[in-house]
Amino acid sequence: MPSYNLAALLEGSVSTYPERTAIVFGDTRLSYAQVNGAANQIANLLVSRGIQPGDKVALMCPNLPYFSLVYWGILKAGATVVPLNVLLKGREVAYHLRDSDAKAFFAFQGTPELPIGQEAYAGFEAAEGAEHFFVITADPAAPSPIEGVETLGQAMAGQPPTFATVQTDEDDTAVILYTSGTTGQPKGAELRHRNMRDNALVGRETFGADADHPDTYLCVLPLFHSFGQTVIQNGAAAFGGTVVMLPRFEAGPALQLMLKEKVTFFAGVPTMYWGLLGALDETIDVAEIARNLRVAAAGGSALPVEVHHEFEKRFGVVIAEGYGLSETSPVASFKPHGAPARAGSIGIAIPGVELKLIEPSGWDEIEWTPDAIGEIAIKGNNVFKGYHGRPEATAEAINADGWFRSGDLARRDEDGWYYIVDRAKEMIIRGGFNVYPREIEEVLLTHPAISLAAVIGVPHESHGEEIKAFVILKPGATATPEEIVAWGKEQMAAYKYPRIVEIVSSLPMTATGKILKRELS
């Protein structure tokens, strides 16, 4: 196979636009040349500590410039990046380090509220095989907060800012992304260099990305997650864009940054769009944000149609909705750039990728009708190599013909546009009828008092499962559970409407902003 290293995305922009701003964080602005020089120092550091091509190096850091510097440095050294969720506790960190066979580990110190460094180091000490630990401090000159442990700043000191990038094979593993582990232990999906490269470059067809007219990306999606990593970080590097980093999504600060930095590209999960709409007030110059905003992209979970329409109304931009998984690098489908949006649709397969609907219990393609629902299967240059150290799980997920089964149920219209119905595992069977939570949530969001909703199935003696809705009311709105149940009865078929409604002030969410339904009961 041809040689290729994913770091070439960065190096291409460095050679063409060395002084162009690559990263913005607060008052810090780093050019492409500066990012590349720091990444070279980190690559030299890794080689000096005995890291070999193919070794795994873990990285646990929020959306800060350090994430990208270390990420590119690991790749330049020919090693594999293992990004870890910053919310992991010590025991979980140890599991990920052991499971990935990580040899080295970079972790941000964090804050008293989010003590990433302490949890990371506890996990490092408990993991066999991990040899090197570097703590990243907000101030590179600050002493180490962990006794006997080098800071990244100390370790980089004296390392040359030049490095000859290791020429890896394009089929070598560039990144191991851990699945969220909704069932069983998280599994590490091995993404090849070419998987990640092709998925970043598809921004040309999907978003109209153009290096001669570079975008300014607001980075609120966690970079340790595939969506933010590929679409924001790697997409920006591929087309010479600027990444404006926000360590944690907060709607108000995000809107202010969109104004200040003239953001042209926003990508988020549905709850982020919901948050932006809820934070709008007379102090926000929505018209100015709208003048700059060129692309609004959504993924991670299904975008409610009501949010779709309200965002277009307020910002004048149609949200381009897409779909993918960690195992697909992640993008598998999107609304093609320039095509009219179809609210509720995740678009069509991106270039180089095929989609089809199969039987949830096997690999046979279902017979198409407008209402036929099947499990999405994906094949193409975005599909991962396999689960690290898990050949049986890999064989269950990818068949001999290279099709990957997603676990997501969808339908397809006559033009080939796909519409997510729900996760196969989240489908509710009530009295023998299939009920899709997403459909119920869409209806609930049309209620004048409801701002956000999550629907699950709960055990029931005679029906097997009953439908329960958790709802957040709009500010100042009032509604009782009984009123919502009665309203739902008028809006939905008898087997669909929720008999149980609980009004809540918030919903549990993952670090990427997805509603964590497994914590609802």
LUMSE-434603 format. One record per residue (C-alpha): x, y negated, z; residue number from 1; residue in one letter. Coordinates in nm, 3 decimals. Example, Ala and Ser with C-alpha at 12.3 -4.5 7.8 and 13.67 -1.06 7.14 Angstrom:
# LUMSE-434603
px / py / pz / semi / drenke
1.230 / 0.450 / 0.780 / 1 / A
1.367 / 0.106 / 0.714 / 2 / S
# end
This chain:
# LUMSE-434603
px / py / pz / semi / drenke
0.000 / 0.000 / 0.000 / 1 / M
0.114 / -0.361 / -0.057 / 2 / P
0.279 / -0.548 / 0.225 / 3 / S
0.080 / -0.829 / 0.385 / 4 / Y
0.078 / -0.999 / 0.724 / 5 / N
-0.229 / -1.195 / 0.837 / 6 / L
0.006 / -1.472 / 0.956 / 7 / A
0.038 / -1.561 / 0.586 / 8 / A
-0.294 / -1.750 / 0.623 / 9 / L
-0.120 / -1.994 / 0.857 / 10 / L
0.205 / -2.001 / 0.663 / 11 / E
0.029 / -2.085 / 0.337 / 12 / G
-0.115 / -2.403 / 0.488 / 13 / S
0.216 / -2.482 / 0.659 / 14 / V
0.400 / -2.478 / 0.326 / 15 / S
0.139 / -2.696 / 0.154 / 16 / T
0.015 / -2.928 / 0.430 / 17 / Y
0.280 / -2.925 / 0.706 / 18 / P
0.171 / -3.260 / 0.856 / 19 / E
-0.202 / -3.197 / 0.834 / 20 / R
-0.367 / -3.166 / 1.178 / 21 / T
-0.432 / -2.800 / 1.260 / 22 / A
-0.559 / -2.816 / 1.620 / 23 / I
-0.721 / -3.085 / 1.833 / 24 / V
-0.768 / -3.043 / 2.207 / 25 / F
-0.849 / -3.353 / 2.410 / 26 / G
-0.575 / -3.604 / 2.327 / 27 / D
-0.345 / -3.332 / 2.191 / 28 / T
-0.314 / -3.309 / 1.813 / 29 / R
-0.091 / -3.040 / 1.663 / 30 / L
0.015 / -3.036 / 1.300 / 31 / S
0.045 / -2.716 / 1.099 / 32 / Y
0.423 / -2.746 / 1.123 / 33 / A
0.406 / -2.773 / 1.503 / 34 / Q
0.173 / -2.474 / 1.535 / 35 / V
0.399 / -2.269 / 1.311 / 36 / N
0.713 / -2.369 / 1.502 / 37 / G
0.561 / -2.270 / 1.836 / 38 / A
0.432 / -1.941 / 1.691 / 39 / A
0.785 / -1.869 / 1.564 / 40 / N
0.923 / -1.926 / 1.914 / 41 / Q
0.670 / -1.676 / 2.054 / 42 / I
0.761 / -1.423 / 1.784 / 43 / A
1.128 / -1.462 / 1.875 / 44 / N
1.038 / -1.420 / 2.242 / 45 / L
0.854 / -1.093 / 2.174 / 46 / L
1.138 / -0.951 / 1.966 / 47 / V
1.388 / -1.050 / 2.238 / 48 / S
1.184 / -0.846 / 2.488 / 49 / R
1.188 / -0.536 / 2.271 / 50 / G
0.845 / -0.562 / 2.110 / 51 / I
0.847 / -0.357 / 1.789 / 52 / Q
0.624 / -0.379 / 1.479 / 53 / P
0.302 / -0.196 / 1.557 / 54 / G
0.321 / -0.253 / 1.933 / 55 / D
0.007 / -0.390 / 2.097 / 56 / K
0.013 / -0.727 / 2.273 / 57 / V
-0.288 / -0.844 / 2.478 / 58 / A
-0.403 / -1.206 / 2.497 / 59 / L
-0.650 / -1.343 / 2.752 / 60 / M
-0.708 / -1.715 / 2.702 / 61 / C
-1.006 / -1.948 / 2.652 / 62 / P
-1.036 / -2.186 / 2.356 / 63 / N
-0.708 / -2.370 / 2.404 / 64 / L
-0.423 / -2.431 / 2.157 / 65 / P
-0.225 / -2.159 / 2.338 / 66 / Y
-0.462 / -1.894 / 2.205 / 67 / F
-0.376 / -1.971 / 1.844 / 68 / S
-0.004 / -2.019 / 1.908 / 69 / L
0.026 / -1.679 / 2.076 / 70 / V
-0.209 / -1.510 / 1.826 / 71 / Y
0.001 / -1.615 / 1.526 / 72 / W
0.324 / -1.540 / 1.713 / 73 / G
0.217 / -1.183 / 1.786 / 74 / I
0.128 / -1.128 / 1.420 / 75 / L
0.455 / -1.279 / 1.297 / 76 / K
0.643 / -1.027 / 1.511 / 77 / A
0.457 / -0.747 / 1.330 / 78 / G
0.266 / -0.655 / 1.646 / 79 / A
-0.108 / -0.609 / 1.696 / 80 / T
-0.317 / -0.871 / 1.878 / 81 / V
-0.554 / -0.742 / 2.148 / 82 / V
-0.777 / -1.038 / 2.248 / 83 / P
-0.953 / -0.990 / 2.582 / 84 / L
-1.265 / -1.151 / 2.724 / 85 / N
-1.164 / -1.414 / 2.981 / 86 / V
-1.442 / -1.301 / 3.216 / 87 / L
-1.293 / -0.955 / 3.272 / 88 / L
-1.206 / -0.856 / 3.627 / 89 / K
-0.881 / -0.686 / 3.726 / 90 / G
-1.019 / -0.331 / 3.702 / 91 / R
-1.159 / -0.404 / 3.355 / 92 / E
-0.835 / -0.567 / 3.242 / 93 / V
-0.644 / -0.255 / 3.347 / 94 / A
-0.881 / -0.038 / 3.142 / 95 / Y
-0.832 / -0.249 / 2.828 / 96 / H
-0.453 / -0.256 / 2.866 / 97 / L
-0.437 / 0.120 / 2.911 / 98 / R
-0.686 / 0.194 / 2.634 / 99 / D
-0.507 / -0.028 / 2.382 / 100 / S
-0.154 / 0.086 / 2.483 / 101 / D
-0.055 / -0.279 / 2.530 / 102 / A
0.317 / -0.336 / 2.584 / 103 / K
0.294 / -0.709 / 2.665 / 104 / A
0.025 / -0.939 / 2.800 / 105 / F
-0.025 / -1.318 / 2.781 / 106 / F
-0.289 / -1.462 / 3.015 / 107 / A
-0.400 / -1.817 / 3.095 / 108 / F
-0.382 / -1.912 / 3.461 / 109 / Q
-0.734 / -2.058 / 3.468 / 110 / G
-0.909 / -2.257 / 3.739 / 111 / T
-1.031 / -2.179 / 4.093 / 112 / P
-1.376 / -2.115 / 3.939 / 113 / E
-1.231 / -1.893 / 3.667 / 114 / L
-0.907 / -1.740 / 3.804 / 115 / P
-0.807 / -1.567 / 3.482 / 116 / I
-0.438 / -1.536 / 3.576 / 117 / G
-0.495 / -1.359 / 3.908 / 118 / Q
-0.743 / -1.110 / 3.761 / 119 / E
-0.519 / -1.057 / 3.460 / 120 / A
-0.210 / -0.993 / 3.671 / 121 / Y
-0.398 / -0.753 / 3.900 / 122 / A
-0.502 / -0.559 / 3.591 / 123 / G
-0.148 / -0.568 / 3.452 / 124 / F
-0.004 / -0.424 / 3.772 / 125 / E
-0.260 / -0.143 / 3.770 / 126 / A
-0.201 / -0.051 / 3.404 / 127 / A
0.063 / 0.202 / 3.312 / 128 / E
0.273 / 0.120 / 3.005 / 129 / G
0.233 / -0.257 / 3.006 / 130 / A
0.587 / -0.392 / 3.045 / 131 / E
0.581 / -0.770 / 3.006 / 132 / H
0.348 / -1.030 / 3.158 / 133 / F
0.352 / -1.402 / 3.072 / 134 / F
0.127 / -1.649 / 3.249 / 135 / V
0.009 / -1.947 / 3.043 / 136 / I
-0.014 / -2.269 / 3.244 / 137 / T
-0.194 / -2.586 / 3.137 / 138 / A
0.132 / -2.775 / 3.188 / 139 / D
0.418 / -2.592 / 3.010 / 140 / P
0.668 / -2.744 / 3.255 / 141 / A
0.477 / -2.634 / 3.566 / 142 / A
0.628 / -2.363 / 3.790 / 143 / P
0.478 / -2.017 / 3.776 / 144 / S
0.168 / -1.976 / 3.994 / 145 / P
0.249 / -1.606 / 4.032 / 146 / I
0.568 / -1.520 / 4.217 / 147 / E
0.824 / -1.343 / 4.001 / 148 / G
0.629 / -1.397 / 3.678 / 149 / V
0.753 / -1.610 / 3.390 / 150 / E
0.535 / -1.882 / 3.248 / 151 / T
0.497 / -1.902 / 2.872 / 152 / L
0.681 / -2.235 / 2.881 / 153 / G
0.978 / -2.082 / 3.065 / 154 / Q
0.988 / -1.779 / 2.836 / 155 / A
0.975 / -1.991 / 2.518 / 156 / M
1.255 / -2.224 / 2.631 / 157 / A
1.556 / -2.187 / 2.404 / 158 / G
1.375 / -1.968 / 2.151 / 159 / Q
1.437 / -2.083 / 1.791 / 160 / P
1.143 / -2.244 / 1.604 / 161 / P
1.223 / -2.041 / 1.293 / 162 / T
1.143 / -1.675 / 1.235 / 163 / F
1.126 / -1.440 / 0.937 / 164 / A
0.776 / -1.293 / 0.961 / 165 / T
0.773 / -0.913 / 0.970 / 166 / V
0.629 / -0.774 / 0.648 / 167 / Q
0.361 / -0.533 / 0.762 / 168 / T
0.153 / -0.307 / 0.539 / 169 / D
-0.187 / -0.457 / 0.460 / 170 / E
-0.346 / -0.142 / 0.605 / 171 / D
-0.161 / -0.177 / 0.936 / 172 / D
-0.369 / -0.285 / 1.235 / 173 / T
-0.362 / -0.663 / 1.283 / 174 / A
-0.617 / -0.696 / 1.564 / 175 / V
-0.798 / -0.465 / 1.804 / 176 / I
-1.136 / -0.613 / 1.896 / 177 / L
-1.319 / -0.455 / 2.186 / 178 / Y
-1.691 / -0.391 / 2.147 / 179 / T
-1.915 / -0.531 / 2.419 / 180 / S
-1.974 / -0.187 / 2.565 / 181 / G
-2.354 / -0.198 / 2.593 / 182 / T
-2.339 / 0.180 / 2.617 / 183 / T
-2.043 / 0.352 / 2.779 / 184 / G
-1.692 / 0.208 / 2.796 / 185 / Q
-1.587 / -0.061 / 2.546 / 186 / P
-1.413 / 0.075 / 2.236 / 187 / K
-1.130 / -0.095 / 2.048 / 188 / G
-1.209 / -0.152 / 1.681 / 189 / A
-0.891 / -0.156 / 1.474 / 190 / E
-0.902 / -0.425 / 1.203 / 191 / L
-0.645 / -0.411 / 0.923 / 192 / R
-0.453 / -0.717 / 0.803 / 193 / H
-0.649 / -0.704 / 0.476 / 194 / R
-0.984 / -0.672 / 0.658 / 195 / N
-0.921 / -0.995 / 0.847 / 196 / M
-0.767 / -1.173 / 0.546 / 197 / R
-1.052 / -1.097 / 0.308 / 198 / D
-1.313 / -1.190 / 0.567 / 199 / N
-1.151 / -1.530 / 0.627 / 200 / A
-1.111 / -1.602 / 0.256 / 201 / L
-1.479 / -1.534 / 0.184 / 202 / V
-1.540 / -1.881 / 0.331 / 203 / G
-1.498 / -2.011 / -0.023 / 204 / R
-1.810 / -1.834 / -0.150 / 205 / E
-2.003 / -1.844 / 0.177 / 206 / T
-1.938 / -2.198 / 0.297 / 207 / F
-1.787 / -2.376 / -0.002 / 208 / G
-1.452 / -2.406 / 0.180 / 209 / A
-1.199 / -2.610 / -0.017 / 210 / D
-0.842 / -2.683 / 0.093 / 211 / A
-0.844 / -3.010 / -0.104 / 212 / D
-1.140 / -3.126 / 0.106 / 213 / H
-1.069 / -2.958 / 0.440 / 214 / P
-1.331 / -2.912 / 0.707 / 215 / D
-1.312 / -3.014 / 1.071 / 216 / T
-1.440 / -2.716 / 1.271 / 217 / Y
-1.583 / -2.744 / 1.622 / 218 / L
-1.462 / -2.433 / 1.805 / 219 / C
-1.715 / -2.344 / 2.073 / 220 / V
-1.737 / -1.973 / 1.992 / 221 / L
-1.485 / -1.781 / 2.205 / 222 / P
-1.172 / -1.711 / 2.004 / 223 / L
-1.137 / -1.369 / 2.167 / 224 / F
-1.458 / -1.277 / 1.983 / 225 / H
-1.463 / -1.186 / 1.614 / 226 / S
-1.701 / -1.463 / 1.499 / 227 / F
-1.493 / -1.752 / 1.632 / 228 / G
-1.164 / -1.585 / 1.545 / 229 / Q
-1.240 / -1.516 / 1.178 / 230 / T
-1.483 / -1.790 / 1.077 / 231 / V
-1.329 / -2.076 / 1.278 / 232 / I
-0.960 / -2.010 / 1.356 / 233 / Q
-0.863 / -1.795 / 1.057 / 234 / N
-1.102 / -1.966 / 0.817 / 235 / G
-0.954 / -2.304 / 0.906 / 236 / A
-0.599 / -2.172 / 0.860 / 237 / A
-0.689 / -2.024 / 0.522 / 238 / A
-0.819 / -2.355 / 0.390 / 239 / F
-0.605 / -2.608 / 0.575 / 240 / G
-0.881 / -2.719 / 0.810 / 241 / G
-0.870 / -2.873 / 1.156 / 242 / T
-0.995 / -2.684 / 1.464 / 243 / V
-1.136 / -2.898 / 1.746 / 244 / V
-1.132 / -2.681 / 2.058 / 245 / M
-1.382 / -2.681 / 2.342 / 246 / L
-1.293 / -2.421 / 2.609 / 247 / P
-1.651 / -2.364 / 2.717 / 248 / R
-1.973 / -2.443 / 2.536 / 249 / F
-2.169 / -2.724 / 2.694 / 250 / E
-2.423 / -2.891 / 2.469 / 251 / A
-2.360 / -3.252 / 2.574 / 252 / G
-1.979 / -3.245 / 2.539 / 253 / P
-2.016 / -3.051 / 2.212 / 254 / A
-2.238 / -3.324 / 2.065 / 255 / L
-1.995 / -3.593 / 2.181 / 256 / Q
-1.703 / -3.411 / 2.016 / 257 / L
-1.902 / -3.375 / 1.694 / 258 / M
-1.935 / -3.754 / 1.694 / 259 / L
-1.579 / -3.838 / 1.799 / 260 / K
-1.399 / -3.598 / 1.563 / 261 / E
-1.643 / -3.627 / 1.270 / 262 / K
-1.706 / -3.253 / 1.272 / 263 / V
-1.811 / -3.110 / 0.936 / 264 / T
-1.844 / -2.742 / 1.031 / 265 / F
-2.033 / -2.602 / 1.330 / 266 / F
-2.075 / -2.231 / 1.393 / 267 / A
-2.260 / -2.086 / 1.688 / 268 / G
-2.494 / -1.823 / 1.821 / 269 / V
-2.868 / -1.901 / 1.851 / 270 / P
-2.854 / -2.004 / 2.217 / 271 / T
-2.596 / -2.271 / 2.125 / 272 / M
-2.830 / -2.423 / 1.867 / 273 / Y
-3.107 / -2.410 / 2.125 / 274 / W
-2.874 / -2.589 / 2.367 / 275 / G
-2.780 / -2.862 / 2.118 / 276 / L
-3.145 / -2.938 / 2.045 / 277 / L
-3.226 / -2.949 / 2.415 / 278 / G
-2.942 / -3.194 / 2.486 / 279 / A
-3.046 / -3.457 / 2.232 / 280 / L
-3.146 / -3.789 / 2.387 / 281 / D
-3.127 / -4.160 / 2.305 / 282 / E
-2.753 / -4.169 / 2.386 / 283 / T
-2.669 / -3.928 / 2.101 / 284 / I
-2.631 / -4.076 / 1.752 / 285 / D
-2.786 / -3.784 / 1.569 / 286 / V
-2.782 / -3.969 / 1.238 / 287 / A
-2.402 / -4.011 / 1.259 / 288 / E
-2.351 / -3.643 / 1.341 / 289 / I
-2.576 / -3.550 / 1.050 / 290 / A
-2.378 / -3.772 / 0.810 / 291 / R
-2.061 / -3.575 / 0.879 / 292 / N
-2.201 / -3.224 / 0.928 / 293 / L
-2.163 / -3.018 / 0.611 / 294 / R
-2.207 / -2.660 / 0.736 / 295 / V
-2.405 / -2.512 / 1.022 / 296 / A
-2.353 / -2.136 / 1.049 / 297 / A
-2.527 / -1.894 / 1.284 / 298 / A
-2.462 / -1.533 / 1.375 / 299 / G
-2.427 / -1.302 / 1.672 / 300 / G
-2.799 / -1.239 / 1.702 / 301 / S
-3.117 / -1.330 / 1.517 / 302 / A
-3.190 / -1.703 / 1.496 / 303 / L
-3.549 / -1.789 / 1.595 / 304 / P
-3.737 / -1.946 / 1.305 / 305 / V
-3.853 / -2.233 / 1.529 / 306 / E
-3.492 / -2.326 / 1.608 / 307 / V
-3.408 / -2.302 / 1.237 / 308 / H
-3.676 / -2.556 / 1.143 / 309 / H
-3.613 / -2.792 / 1.435 / 310 / E
-3.239 / -2.813 / 1.365 / 311 / F
-3.300 / -2.890 / 1.000 / 312 / E
-3.550 / -3.158 / 1.100 / 313 / K
-3.312 / -3.326 / 1.347 / 314 / R
-2.974 / -3.284 / 1.174 / 315 / F
-3.073 / -3.260 / 0.808 / 316 / G
-2.870 / -2.941 / 0.763 / 317 / V
-3.009 / -2.599 / 0.686 / 318 / V
-2.849 / -2.338 / 0.910 / 319 / I
-2.675 / -2.067 / 0.708 / 320 / A
-2.751 / -1.746 / 0.890 / 321 / E
-2.526 / -1.445 / 0.861 / 322 / G
-2.465 / -1.105 / 1.010 / 323 / Y
-2.178 / -0.886 / 1.115 / 324 / G
-2.011 / -0.688 / 1.390 / 325 / L
-1.665 / -0.658 / 1.542 / 326 / S
-1.624 / -0.346 / 1.328 / 327 / E
-1.682 / -0.549 / 1.009 / 328 / T
-1.422 / -0.823 / 1.075 / 329 / S
-1.704 / -0.951 / 1.143 / 330 / P
-1.894 / -1.097 / 0.845 / 331 / V
-2.102 / -0.853 / 0.636 / 332 / A
-2.374 / -1.081 / 0.496 / 333 / S
-2.451 / -1.452 / 0.470 / 334 / F
-2.665 / -1.697 / 0.285 / 335 / K
-2.463 / -1.777 / -0.030 / 336 / P
-2.334 / -2.132 / -0.038 / 337 / H
-2.574 / -2.356 / -0.229 / 338 / G
-2.861 / -2.108 / -0.225 / 339 / A
-3.187 / -2.219 / -0.060 / 340 / P
-3.219 / -2.075 / 0.290 / 341 / A
-3.483 / -1.819 / 0.374 / 342 / R
-3.571 / -1.869 / 0.740 / 343 / A
-3.521 / -1.548 / 0.933 / 344 / G
-3.292 / -1.392 / 0.673 / 345 / S
-2.926 / -1.299 / 0.724 / 346 / I
-2.869 / -1.339 / 0.350 / 347 / G
-2.706 / -1.093 / 0.114 / 348 / I
-2.386 / -0.890 / 0.123 / 349 / A
-2.073 / -1.104 / 0.094 / 350 / I
-1.833 / -1.041 / -0.199 / 351 / P
-1.652 / -0.710 / -0.168 / 352 / G
-1.919 / -0.561 / 0.059 / 353 / V
-2.223 / -0.338 / 0.007 / 354 / E
-2.526 / -0.300 / 0.232 / 355 / L
-2.807 / -0.045 / 0.235 / 356 / K
-3.079 / 0.077 / 0.470 / 357 / L
-3.054 / 0.432 / 0.601 / 358 / I
-3.255 / 0.663 / 0.822 / 359 / E
-3.167 / 0.597 / 1.188 / 360 / P
-3.136 / 0.972 / 1.242 / 361 / S
-2.905 / 1.040 / 0.946 / 362 / G
-2.722 / 0.893 / 0.647 / 363 / W
-2.996 / 0.920 / 0.383 / 364 / D
-3.094 / 0.592 / 0.220 / 365 / E
-3.459 / 0.507 / 0.280 / 366 / I
-3.703 / 0.456 / -0.004 / 367 / E
-3.746 / 0.081 / -0.048 / 368 / W
-4.074 / -0.099 / 0.003 / 369 / T
-4.116 / -0.460 / 0.124 / 370 / P
-4.209 / -0.332 / 0.472 / 371 / D
-3.963 / -0.042 / 0.496 / 372 / A
-3.737 / -0.064 / 0.802 / 373 / I
-3.405 / 0.115 / 0.822 / 374 / G
-3.066 / 0.096 / 0.989 / 375 / E
-2.811 / -0.125 / 0.814 / 376 / I
-2.511 / 0.062 / 0.673 / 377 / A
-2.207 / -0.132 / 0.550 / 378 / I
-1.925 / -0.044 / 0.310 / 379 / K
-1.644 / -0.258 / 0.176 / 380 / G
-1.320 / -0.443 / 0.239 / 381 / N
-1.441 / -0.566 / 0.579 / 382 / N
-1.498 / -0.226 / 0.743 / 383 / V
-1.255 / -0.140 / 1.021 / 384 / F
-1.003 / 0.143 / 1.030 / 385 / K
-1.159 / 0.317 / 1.330 / 386 / G
-1.183 / 0.310 / 1.708 / 387 / Y
-0.840 / 0.315 / 1.871 / 388 / H
-0.770 / 0.660 / 2.013 / 389 / G
-1.126 / 0.782 / 1.948 / 390 / R
-1.142 / 0.999 / 1.634 / 391 / P
-1.479 / 1.150 / 1.729 / 392 / E
-1.645 / 0.810 / 1.779 / 393 / A
-1.491 / 0.695 / 1.450 / 394 / T
-1.633 / 0.998 / 1.267 / 395 / A
-1.979 / 0.924 / 1.409 / 396 / E
-1.963 / 0.561 / 1.295 / 397 / A
-1.806 / 0.597 / 0.948 / 398 / I
-1.898 / 0.875 / 0.706 / 399 / N
-1.677 / 1.041 / 0.445 / 400 / A
-1.786 / 0.789 / 0.181 / 401 / D
-1.676 / 0.493 / 0.392 / 402 / G
-2.020 / 0.375 / 0.509 / 403 / W
-2.039 / 0.231 / 0.861 / 404 / F
-2.365 / 0.255 / 1.055 / 405 / R
-2.443 / -0.065 / 1.241 / 406 / S
-2.712 / 0.028 / 1.492 / 407 / G
-2.923 / -0.264 / 1.367 / 408 / D
-3.266 / -0.227 / 1.210 / 409 / L
-3.364 / -0.445 / 0.915 / 410 / A
-3.585 / -0.479 / 0.612 / 411 / R
-3.494 / -0.607 / 0.265 / 412 / R
-3.697 / -0.821 / 0.027 / 413 / D
-3.728 / -0.772 / -0.347 / 414 / E
-3.432 / -1.006 / -0.409 / 415 / D
-3.197 / -0.814 / -0.183 / 416 / G
-3.205 / -1.054 / 0.113 / 417 / W
-3.195 / -0.881 / 0.450 / 418 / Y
-3.398 / -0.957 / 0.765 / 419 / Y
-3.292 / -0.819 / 1.102 / 420 / I
-3.578 / -0.655 / 1.287 / 421 / V
-3.392 / -0.553 / 1.602 / 422 / D
-3.121 / -0.341 / 1.754 / 423 / R
-3.214 / 0.023 / 1.717 / 424 / A
-3.143 / 0.074 / 2.087 / 425 / K
-3.368 / -0.220 / 2.186 / 426 / E
-3.677 / -0.104 / 1.998 / 427 / M
-3.968 / -0.044 / 2.236 / 428 / I
-4.198 / 0.253 / 2.187 / 429 / I
-4.531 / 0.170 / 2.351 / 430 / R
-4.798 / 0.435 / 2.332 / 431 / G
-4.637 / 0.582 / 2.022 / 432 / G
-4.612 / 0.246 / 1.840 / 433 / F
-4.277 / 0.091 / 1.751 / 434 / N
-4.248 / -0.263 / 1.889 / 435 / V
-3.958 / -0.488 / 1.791 / 436 / Y
-3.865 / -0.739 / 2.065 / 437 / P
-3.738 / -0.996 / 1.818 / 438 / R
-4.081 / -1.019 / 1.653 / 439 / E
-4.248 / -1.080 / 1.989 / 440 / I
-3.986 / -1.341 / 2.083 / 441 / E
-4.049 / -1.528 / 1.757 / 442 / E
-4.420 / -1.549 / 1.835 / 443 / V
-4.361 / -1.658 / 2.196 / 444 / L
-4.143 / -1.945 / 2.076 / 445 / L
-4.441 / -2.092 / 1.894 / 446 / T
-4.616 / -2.143 / 2.230 / 447 / H
-4.608 / -2.517 / 2.305 / 448 / P
-4.466 / -2.466 / 2.657 / 449 / A
-4.199 / -2.203 / 2.584 / 450 / I
-3.838 / -2.300 / 2.514 / 451 / S
-3.665 / -1.959 / 2.510 / 452 / L
-3.780 / -1.598 / 2.544 / 453 / A
-3.633 / -1.250 / 2.584 / 454 / A
-3.843 / -0.935 / 2.552 / 455 / V
-3.758 / -0.587 / 2.682 / 456 / I
-3.933 / -0.257 / 2.744 / 457 / G
-3.990 / -0.137 / 3.099 / 458 / V
-4.097 / 0.213 / 3.207 / 459 / P
-4.472 / 0.283 / 3.215 / 460 / H
-4.648 / 0.599 / 3.338 / 461 / E
-4.896 / 0.642 / 3.053 / 462 / S
-4.757 / 0.431 / 2.766 / 463 / H
-4.395 / 0.538 / 2.804 / 464 / G
-4.285 / 0.174 / 2.789 / 465 / E
-4.458 / -0.155 / 2.856 / 466 / E
-4.360 / -0.490 / 2.705 / 467 / I
-4.216 / -0.752 / 2.939 / 468 / K
-4.122 / -1.108 / 2.848 / 469 / A
-3.886 / -1.341 / 3.032 / 470 / F
-3.950 / -1.702 / 2.934 / 471 / V
-3.790 / -2.040 / 3.001 / 472 / I
-4.036 / -2.329 / 2.985 / 473 / L
-3.964 / -2.659 / 2.812 / 474 / K
-3.874 / -2.949 / 3.043 / 475 / P
-4.193 / -3.090 / 3.195 / 476 / G
-4.412 / -2.813 / 3.051 / 477 / A
-4.637 / -2.595 / 3.263 / 478 / T
-4.780 / -2.250 / 3.199 / 479 / A
-4.855 / -1.952 / 3.421 / 480 / T
-4.768 / -1.592 / 3.337 / 481 / P
-5.139 / -1.514 / 3.316 / 482 / E
-5.193 / -1.795 / 3.064 / 483 / E
-4.906 / -1.672 / 2.849 / 484 / I
-5.037 / -1.315 / 2.857 / 485 / V
-5.382 / -1.436 / 2.751 / 486 / A
-5.234 / -1.650 / 2.476 / 487 / W
-5.024 / -1.358 / 2.352 / 488 / G
-5.333 / -1.137 / 2.337 / 489 / K
-5.486 / -1.384 / 2.091 / 490 / E
-5.172 / -1.405 / 1.878 / 491 / Q
-5.059 / -1.041 / 1.851 / 492 / M
-5.193 / -0.693 / 1.793 / 493 / A
-5.312 / -0.509 / 2.103 / 494 / A
-5.005 / -0.283 / 2.119 / 495 / Y
-4.760 / -0.574 / 2.079 / 496 / K
-4.838 / -0.854 / 2.319 / 497 / Y
-4.650 / -0.860 / 2.652 / 498 / P
-4.859 / -0.751 / 2.950 / 499 / R
-4.588 / -0.869 / 3.191 / 500 / I
-4.446 / -1.222 / 3.183 / 501 / V
-4.183 / -1.361 / 3.417 / 502 / E
-4.098 / -1.731 / 3.411 / 503 / I
-3.727 / -1.792 / 3.478 / 504 / V
-3.494 / -2.091 / 3.486 / 505 / S
-3.213 / -1.915 / 3.298 / 506 / S
-3.126 / -1.591 / 3.122 / 507 / L
-2.808 / -1.382 / 3.165 / 508 / P
-2.571 / -1.429 / 2.874 / 509 / M
-2.246 / -1.283 / 2.749 / 510 / T
-1.936 / -1.500 / 2.709 / 511 / A
-2.033 / -1.535 / 2.342 / 512 / T
-2.379 / -1.671 / 2.421 / 513 / G
-2.588 / -1.363 / 2.349 / 514 / K
-2.874 / -1.288 / 2.587 / 515 / I
-2.769 / -0.991 / 2.799 / 516 / L
-3.085 / -0.784 / 2.793 / 517 / K
-2.936 / -0.492 / 2.983 / 518 / R
-2.933 / -0.712 / 3.295 / 519 / E
-3.307 / -0.782 / 3.266 / 520 / L
-3.559 / -0.549 / 3.427 / 521 / S
# end
